């Protein structure tokens, strides 16, 4: 080193490592500060939670769940609630798929020459739809649509439109441009280029995104009702509010069964498809 | 187009099939619409329109008194704090359970099949994690609000349990998905399981584990707002109160703060994950 010409200073490996460790240290400190501040600023009632009293009341609370109400008429009601939950999720997802595709078109630049002036504003709208959770949408839509599954369906649709619209837009932009370009150079109009060249290529991907969101939405629809937006959640909130613990237990059981079933089916089908 | 080619069909050759499938889908959709009382025209009923119009009318101007903004700021911080605290407790739950569930760290599995005891222990831990995860956090929160009363404790516990299950399961999956060669070599050469973990398994998967944790923190912020709607404190609880009082201006401000908060968490999480590379 000493005999050769002066080399520009380069970060030796040890220096790079030092820098990386330094950065990690700062990060760790920041995270620690966040955690400590969080614990400190929340008036958490651990004493109350871990006291004998709380344990007893928890025990009593759980004991009241048993035996769950299994009278035929209540089971029928729960089954209806489950069906309503499924219907809400399916319809909400379908509406979202349609609206998402409609918004994905202005939100994507399908070929390089396109000006796509609506791309940024539509993406902002999609982000806004996506940023507000389903439950908050449900709370807002209750005012417009009244209590019941309609508000829940629309809430699921609103949030899912944001999610699917963005995914769809990205899929459309990543579609192979060849077939579309071929039609366009022949003078085929925009709508038909989309319908006969772009859409057929991305349809399987769009379908798989939609199914994945449906799975999520079944889970979301099950609890959406606690603000009054229909389905099993509404039954749960209603009976829990009136301290009908046996009935609450049945509804909870149905909810867990539904979620477990969806999880199992999705896991199984994925395993089967990946075989 | 050259003359030798036949004229292209002017009509979609498959239109009949498409028409059939669309009508079939509509027929199948009918019962779903009935079950979910899907009558969107009720939105346009004069009574509903009036209420909606009034509510939307109060959105502007958004509430902006200093005192209200201070309250919103405090609640926004509480939302972040609930998410962070919940996630830390979830880690306390998830890390040991994930380590218990990881198959790669099994000593008996080195010589063929895992022994029966450890096998069933791992399976049981796995099922426990799945059960914790599959109860929605909102249900946990409803239950805990009954036990510990309104306030952030219920939200923290709900996030801790659901996310504990989620993180534990995914941690175990991440640890098992990588190349097990280094860990196995260490174990075969007489390293203890903790040595194999710290020198083989963790360095290999640390960045993936951390980036998944950061992503979940972002999700926890979103869900801590939602938990507020059942009384678990934070921004969600205030939003619920304002909605019930039809105070559009307050709702608007809080929605804006919430969207900004989520966007911020999104940026921070993306930045952290990029740094972890």
Contacts between the chains, C-beta under 8 A, distances in Angstrom:
chain1	res1	chain2	res2	distance
A	23	B	275	7.1
A	27	B	272	7.3
A	27	B	275	7.4
A	34	B	84	5.7
A	35	B	84	5.9
A	35	B	85	7.6
A	35	B	88	5.5
A	37	B	81	7.1
A	38	B	80	7.2
A	38	B	81	3.8
A	38	B	82	7.8
A	38	B	84	4.0
A	38	B	85	4.7
A	38	B	88	7.7
A	39	B	81	7.9
A	39	B	85	5.7
A	39	B	88	7.7
A	41	B	77	6.9
A	41	B	78	7.2
A	41	B	81	5.4
A	42	B	78	6.7
A	42	B	81	5.1
A	42	B	82	6.6
A	42	B	85	6.0
A	42	B	152	4.8
A	42	B	153	7.9
A	42	B	156	7.0
A	43	B	151	7.4
A	43	B	152	7.3
A	44	B	85	7.3
A	44	B	152	6.6
A	44	B	153	5.1
A	44	B	156	6.4
A	45	B	148	5.9
A	45	B	149	7.6
A	45	B	151	7.1
A	45	B	153	4.9
A	46	B	153	7.7
A	48	B	148	6.1
A	48	B	149	7.9
A	48	B	153	7.7
A	49	B	147	7.6
A	49	B	148	5.3
A	49	B	153	6.2
A	49	B	157	7.5
A	54	B	147	6.5
A	54	B	148	6.9
A	57	B	147	6.2
A	58	B	147	5.2
A	61	B	143	7.6
A	61	B	146	6.2
A	61	B	147	6.1
A	83	B	35	5.5
A	84	B	35	5.3
A	84	B	36	6.0
A	86	B	35	7.8
A	87	B	31	7.5
A	87	B	32	4.3
A	87	B	33	7.6
A	87	B	35	3.7
A	87	B	36	4.1
A	88	B	36	4.6
A	90	B	32	5.4
A	91	B	29	7.4
A	91	B	32	5.2
A	91	B	33	6.5
A	91	B	36	5.4
A	91	B	38	5.9
A	94	B	29	7.3
A	127	B	263	8.0
A	128	B	259	6.7
A	131	B	258	7.7
A	131	B	259	4.6
A	131	B	262	5.0
A	131	B	263	6.9
A	132	B	255	6.8
A	132	B	258	7.5
A	132	B	259	6.9
A	133	B	222	5.8
A	133	B	223	7.7
A	133	B	225	6.7
A	133	B	226	5.1
A	135	B	138	7.6
A	135	B	226	4.6
A	135	B	229	5.7
A	136	B	225	7.1
A	136	B	226	7.1
A	136	B	229	7.6
A	136	B	236	7.6
A	136	B	239	6.9
A	136	B	255	7.5
A	136	B	258	7.7
A	139	B	229	6.6
A	139	B	239	7.3
A	139	B	240	6.5
A	139	B	243	5.1
A	140	B	243	6.9
A	140	B	251	7.5
A	142	B	243	7.9
A	143	B	51	6.3
A	143	B	52	6.4
A	143	B	55	5.1
A	143	B	243	7.2
A	143	B	246	7.1
A	144	B	43	5.8
A	144	B	48	6.2
A	144	B	51	7.4
A	144	B	52	4.3
A	144	B	55	7.7
A	145	B	42	6.6
A	145	B	43	5.8
A	145	B	48	7.3
A	146	B	42	6.9
A	146	B	48	6.9
A	148	B	37	5.7
A	149	B	35	7.8
A	149	B	36	4.3
A	149	B	37	5.2
A	149	B	38	7.8
A	150	B	36	7.0
A	150	B	37	5.6
A	150	B	38	6.3
A	150	B	39	6.5
A	150	B	40	7.2
A	150	B	42	6.8
A	152	B	36	7.6
A	153	B	36	5.2
A	153	B	38	6.1
A	154	B	40	7.8
A	219	B	136	6.6
A	222	B	136	6.8
A	223	B	136	4.8
A	223	B	138	4.4
A	223	B	139	6.5
A	226	B	138	6.2
A	226	B	142	6.7
A	226	B	229	7.4
A	226	B	230	5.9
A	227	B	229	5.9
A	227	B	240	7.7
A	230	B	36	7.0
A	230	B	37	7.5
A	233	B	138	7.9
A	236	B	139	7.5
A	236	B	142	7.3
A	237	B	142	7.6
A	240	B	142	6.2
A	240	B	146	7.6
A	252	B	139	6.8
A	255	B	136	7.6
A	255	B	139	6.9
A	256	B	134	6.5
A	256	B	135	6.4
A	259	B	134	5.1
A	259	B	135	7.9
A	259	B	136	7.0
A	260	B	134	5.6
A	263	B	130	7.7
A	263	B	134	6.1
